[in-house]
Amino acid sequence: MLKVSAAEFQRNIGRYQDLALTQPIVVTRNGRERTVMISTEEYNRLKRRDREVLSLDDFTDEDIAAIAAARAPEEAKAFDHEVEE
């Protein structure tokens, strides 16, 4: 990930827009990360992933069997008190 200052970004915005097509560009202000420029393709991929909703019809019998057989790891027991009635 490439980091540039806000001033550098403003001076060469076209260059950084082109670079953002292949890698995220972190824009800093006063040395702190403030924003990230990514391609619209990457943005849309992330948005699709964020809002993907599946119905039971989307799962195979093997998927359902795997979910039914899944067990929480031992570390998860530390949170049992949060679901006890």
C-alpha positions, 0 to 999 in steps of 0.5 A: 500500500502506497502512502502519500501526504495530502499535499503530494496527493493534491499536486499529483492527483492524476498519477495517484488515480492511475496507481489506485487502479492497481493498489490502494493509496493511503492519503495522510495528513499531519502524518496520520492515515486519513483516507484510502483511494481504491479503484471502483472495481475494488470498491464494488467488489467490497460492497457486494461482499458486504451485502451478500445474502444467501437463502437455504436454496443456495447451499448444497446438502454438503454445505448444510451437513458441514454447518451442522457438524461444525463446533466452536473452538475451545476459546469460544467457551469464554463467551458462554456467559453472554448467551446464558439465560 
